[in-house]
Amino acid sequence: MRWRSSCRRSASAVWSSTIFGGAPSSWPERTDSVISPSSSANLNSLPTRVRLFLAVNLPADVRHAIAHAATPLRAVAPGLSWVNEEKVHLTVKFLGQQPAVMAERVATAMREVAARNRVIDVEVGGVGAFPNFRRPRVVWIGVTPEPKLELLHHDVESSCESLGLPIDGKPFRPHLTLARVRPRASDPQTLRELAHAARAVSYVEEVVITSIDLMESTHTASGSVYRIVASAALRD
């Protein structure tokens, strides 16, 4: 099974309502979604404290192709917590719970970061797990460690540090989370089959990163809801 794009796709905030794989009938129905009204309206309507992260969002057709390529993985390990197709994204930095005024400061800082960084070509492909498939916590599809992406991440970290936000001490390993593994959710045989299925997935897609988004995450009874608080376009 091989998927390769014949054109470059722009990574921007375009969302579909398709769900990333069907959930087993024993799971509660999820209604995870993303809404993206205008940036100013989002900043003005934030609650006192918000859960924030910085991300690169992907075009809907890319997310759909990733979901299709991952079908064999879901088939062999349905007990994993698979990420909804519409929520697959590249996390640049997790900010956690912050006062609303910090969201405004971060949005301003990201506009400055974006003005210093050009659009970035990356390749998406290759399935792996953290820390490995013998005891996975996260199953992911990789993003090539493009130097310009590393520079963007460094700029983001430096700008956030200037706002008093802590630097992430872990190395930046760009990836798109496909699934999270709940404790005791999978037996050794299932994990071996998952690793075998992962090696057989050869999906490859070239994506152009054109913006960085400040995202709000809200926990609800039916799952997390993401919305774009502010978006900053990278230089052409």
NORJOCOR-V459861 format. One record per pair of residues at least 24 apart in sequence whose ideal C-beta (glycine too) atoms are under 10 Angstrom apart, sorted by the first residue. I is the first residue (numbers start at 1). J is the second residue. If there is no record, write none. Layout:
I;J, I;J
This chain:
1;68, 1;69, 1;71, 1;72, 1;200, 1;201, 1;202, 1;203, 2;69, 2;201, 2;202, 2;203, 2;204, 3;65, 3;66, 3;68, 3;69, 3;125, 3;201, 3;202, 3;203, 3;204, 3;205, 4;123, 4;125, 4;202, 4;203, 4;204, 4;205, 4;206, 5;61, 5;62, 5;65, 5;123, 5;124, 5;203, 5;204, 5;205, 5;206, 5;207, 6;206, 7;205, 7;206, 7;208, 8;119, 8;121, 8;205, 8;206, 8;207, 8;208, 9;58, 9;59, 9;60, 9;61, 9;62, 9;65, 9;124, 9;205, 9;206, 9;207, 9;208, 10;58, 10;59, 10;62, 10;119, 10;207, 10;208, 10;209, 10;210, 10;211, 11;55, 11;56, 11;57, 11;58, 11;59, 11;62, 11;89, 11;90, 11;119, 11;120, 11;122, 11;124, 11;207, 11;208, 11;209, 11;210, 11;211, 11;212, 11;213, 11;234, 12;56, 12;57, 12;58, 12;59, 12;60, 12;208, 12;209, 12;210, 12;211, 12;213, 12;231, 12;233, 13;55, 13;56, 13;57, 13;58, 13;59, 13;60, 13;89, 13;210, 13;211, 13;213, 13;215, 13;228, 13;231, 14;57, 14;58, 14;59, 14;60, 14;61, 14;62, 14;63, 15;57, 15;58, 15;59, 15;60, 15;63, 15;85, 15;86, 15;87, 15;226, 15;228, 16;59, 16;60, 16;61, 16;63, 16;64, 16;67, 16;85, 16;86, 17;60, 17;84, 17;85, 17;86, 18;60, 18;63, 18;64, 18;67, 18;84, 18;85, 18;86, 19;67, 19;82, 19;84, 19;85, 19;86, 19;87, 20;63, 20;64, 20;66, 20;67, 20;68, 20;70, 20;74, 20;82, 20;83, 20;84, 20;85, 20;86, 20;87, 20;88, 20;178, 20;179, 21;67, 21;68, 21;70, 21;71, 21;73, 21;74, 21;75, 21;78, 21;80, 21;82, 21;83, 21;84, 21;85, 21;178, 21;179, 22;74, 22;78, 22;82, 23;74, 23;78, 23;81, 23;82, 23;84, 24;74, 24;78, 24;79, 24;82, 26;78, 26;79, 27;78, 27;79, 27;81, 27;82, 28;221, 28;222, 28;223, 29;222, 29;223, 30;84, 30;87, 30;220, 30;222, 30;223, 30;224, 31;84, 31;220, 31;221, 31;222, 31;223, 31;225, 32;83, 32;84, 32;85, 32;86, 32;87, 32;220, 32;222, 32;223, 32;224, 32;225, 32;226, 33;84, 33;86, 33;87, 33;220, 33;222, 33;223, 33;224, 33;225, 33;226, 33;227, 34;84, 34;86, 34;87, 34;89, 34;215, 34;224, 34;225, 34;226, 34;227, 34;228, 35;216, 35;225, 35;226, 35;227, 35;228, 36;213, 36;215, 36;226, 36;227, 36;228, 36;229, 36;231, 37;227, 37;228, 37;229, 38;228, 38;230, 38;231, 39;107, 39;111, 39;213, 39;214, 39;228, 39;229, 39;230, 39;231, 39;232, 40;107, 40;230, 41;229, 42;103, 42;107, 42;214, 42;216, 42;227, 42;228, 42;229, 42;230, 42;231, 43;100, 43;101, 43;103, 43;104, 43;107, 43;108, 43;214, 43;229, 43;230, 44;100, 44;104, 45;100, 45;227, 45;229, 46;98, 46;99, 46;100, 46;101, 46;102, 46;103, 46;104, 46;216, 46;227, 46;229, 47;99, 47;100, 47;216, 47;218, 48;99, 48;100, 48;101, 49;97, 49;98, 49;99, 49;100, 49;102, 49;103, 50;95, 50;96, 50;97, 50;98, 50;99, 50;100, 50;102, 50;103, 50;214, 50;215, 50;216, 50;217, 50;218, 50;229, 51;94, 51;95, 51;96, 51;97, 51;98, 51;215, 51;216, 51;217, 51;218, 51;219, 51;224, 52;93, 52;94, 52;95, 52;96, 52;97, 52;98, 52;100, 52;102, 52;103, 52;106, 52;107, 52;165, 52;214, 52;215, 52;216, 52;217, 52;229, 53;89, 53;91, 53;92, 53;93, 53;94, 53;95, 53;96, 53;213, 53;214, 53;215, 53;216, 53;217, 53;226, 54;90, 54;91, 54;92, 54;93, 54;94, 54;95, 54;106, 54;109, 54;110, 54;113, 54;153, 54;156, 54;159, 54;160, 54;212, 54;213, 54;214, 54;215, 54;230, 54;232, 55;87, 55;89, 55;90, 55;91, 55;92, 55;93, 55;94, 55;211, 55;212, 55;213, 55;214, 55;215, 55;217, 55;226, 55;228, 56;89, 56;90, 56;91, 56;92, 56;120, 56;122, 56;143, 56;149, 56;152, 56;174, 56;176, 56;207, 56;209, 56;210, 56;211, 56;212, 56;213, 56;234, 57;86, 57;87, 57;88, 57;89, 57;90, 57;209, 57;211, 57;212, 57;213, 57;215, 57;226, 57;228, 57;231, 58;85, 58;86, 58;88, 58;89, 58;90, 58;124, 58;176, 58;205, 58;207, 58;209, 59;205, 59;207, 59;208, 60;85, 60;86, 61;205, 62;88, 62;124, 62;176, 62;205, 62;206, 62;207, 63;87, 63;88, 63;89, 63;176, 64;88, 65;124, 65;203, 65;205, 66;124, 66;125, 66;127, 66;141, 66;176, 66;178, 66;201, 66;203, 66;205, 67;178, 68;203, 69;124, 69;125, 69;127, 69;141, 69;178, 69;201, 69;202, 69;203, 69;204, 69;205, 70;127, 70;139, 70;141, 70;178, 70;179, 70;197, 70;198, 70;201, 70;203, 71;197, 71;201, 72;127, 72;193, 72;194, 72;196, 72;197, 72;198, 72;200, 72;201, 73;127, 73;139, 73;141, 73;178, 73;179, 73;193, 73;194, 73;195, 73;197, 73;198, 73;200, 73;201, 74;178, 74;179, 74;194, 74;197, 75;193, 75;194, 75;197, 76;186, 76;189, 76;190, 76;191, 76;192, 76;193, 76;194, 76;195, 76;196, 76;197, 76;198, 77;136, 77;139, 77;179, 77;181, 77;185, 77;186, 77;187, 77;190, 77;191, 77;193, 77;194, 77;195, 77;197, 77;198, 78;185, 78;186, 78;190, 79;179, 79;181, 79;182, 79;184, 79;185, 79;186, 79;187, 79;190, 80;136, 80;138, 80;139, 80;178, 80;179, 80;180, 80;181, 80;182, 80;185, 80;186, 80;190, 80;191, 80;194, 81;138, 81;139, 81;177, 81;179, 81;180, 81;181, 81;182, 81;185, 82;139, 82;177, 82;178, 82;179, 82;180, 83;138, 83;139, 83;140, 83;176, 83;177, 83;178, 83;179, 83;180, 84;223, 84;224, 84;226, 86;226, 87;177, 87;217, 87;223, 87;224, 87;225, 87;226, 88;124, 88;140, 88;141, 88;176, 88;177, 88;178, 89;176, 89;177, 89;213, 89;215, 89;226, 90;122, 90;124, 90;143, 90;149, 90;174, 90;175, 90;176, 90;177, 90;207, 90;209, 90;212, 91;172, 91;174, 91;175, 91;176, 91;177, 91;215, 92;149, 92;152, 92;153, 92;156, 92;157, 92;160, 92;168, 92;172, 92;174, 92;209, 92;212, 92;213, 92;214, 92;215, 93;153, 93;156, 93;157, 93;159, 93;160, 93;165, 93;167, 93;168, 93;172, 93;212, 93;214, 94;168, 94;215, 94;217, 95;160, 95;163, 95;165, 95;166, 95;214, 95;215, 95;217, 96;165, 96;166, 96;217, 97;217, 98;163, 98;165, 98;216, 100;216, 100;229, 102;160, 102;163, 102;164, 102;165, 103;214, 103;216, 103;229, 103;230, 104;214, 104;229, 104;230, 105;159, 105;160, 105;162, 105;163, 105;164, 105;165, 106;156, 106;159, 106;160, 106;163, 106;165, 106;214, 106;229, 106;230, 107;213, 107;214, 107;229, 107;230, 107;231, 107;232, 108;159, 108;163, 108;230, 108;232, 109;155, 109;156, 109;158, 109;159, 109;160, 109;162, 109;163, 109;165, 109;214, 109;232, 110;155, 110;156, 110;159, 110;160, 110;211, 110;212, 110;213, 110;214, 110;230, 110;231, 110;232, 111;212, 111;214, 111;230, 111;231, 111;232, 111;233, 112;155, 112;159, 112;232, 113;152, 113;155, 113;156, 113;158, 113;159, 113;160, 113;212, 113;232, 113;234, 114;152, 114;155, 114;156, 114;210, 114;211, 114;212, 114;231, 114;232, 114;233, 114;234, 114;235, 115;232, 115;233, 115;234, 115;235, 116;151, 116;152, 116;155, 116;159, 116;234, 116;235, 117;148, 117;149, 117;151, 117;152, 117;153, 117;155, 117;156, 117;209, 117;212, 117;232, 117;234, 117;235, 118;148, 118;151, 118;152, 118;209, 118;210, 118;234, 118;235, 118;236, 119;148, 119;208, 119;209, 119;210, 119;211, 119;233, 119;234, 119;235, 119;236, 120;146, 120;147, 120;148, 120;149, 120;150, 120;151, 120;152, 120;207, 120;208, 120;209, 120;210, 120;234, 121;146, 121;148, 121;149, 121;206, 121;207, 121;208, 121;209, 122;146, 122;148, 122;149, 122;174, 122;205, 122;206, 122;207, 122;208, 122;209, 123;204, 123;205, 123;206, 123;207, 124;174, 124;175, 124;176, 124;203, 124;204, 124;205, 124;206, 124;207, 125;201, 125;202, 125;203, 125;204, 125;205, 125;206, 126;175, 126;198, 126;199, 126;201, 126;202, 126;203, 126;204, 127;175, 127;178, 127;194, 127;195, 127;197, 127;198, 127;199, 127;200, 127;201, 127;202, 127;203, 128;173, 128;175, 128;178, 128;195, 128;198, 129;178, 129;179, 129;181, 129;191, 129;194, 129;195, 129;198, 130;173, 130;175, 130;177, 130;181, 132;191, 132;195, 133;181, 133;191, 133;192, 133;193, 133;194, 133;195, 133;196, 133;198, 133;199, 134;188, 134;191, 134;192, 134;195, 135;181, 135;186, 135;188, 135;191, 136;179, 136;180, 136;181, 136;185, 136;186, 136;191, 136;194, 136;195, 136;198, 137;179, 137;180, 137;181, 137;182, 137;183, 138;175, 138;177, 138;178, 138;179, 138;180, 138;181, 139;175, 139;177, 139;178, 139;179, 139;180, 139;181, 139;194, 139;195, 139;198, 140;173, 140;174, 140;175, 140;176, 140;177, 140;178, 140;179, 140;198, 141;175, 141;176, 141;177, 141;178, 141;198, 141;201, 141;203, 141;205, 142;173, 142;174, 142;175, 142;176, 143;173, 143;174, 143;175, 143;176, 143;207, 143;209, 144;174, 144;204, 144;206, 144;207, 145;171, 145;172, 145;173, 145;174, 146;174, 146;209, 148;209, 148;234, 149;174, 149;209, 150;174, 152;209, 152;212, 152;234, 153;212, 155;212, 156;212, 208;234, 209;234, 210;234, 210;235, 210;236
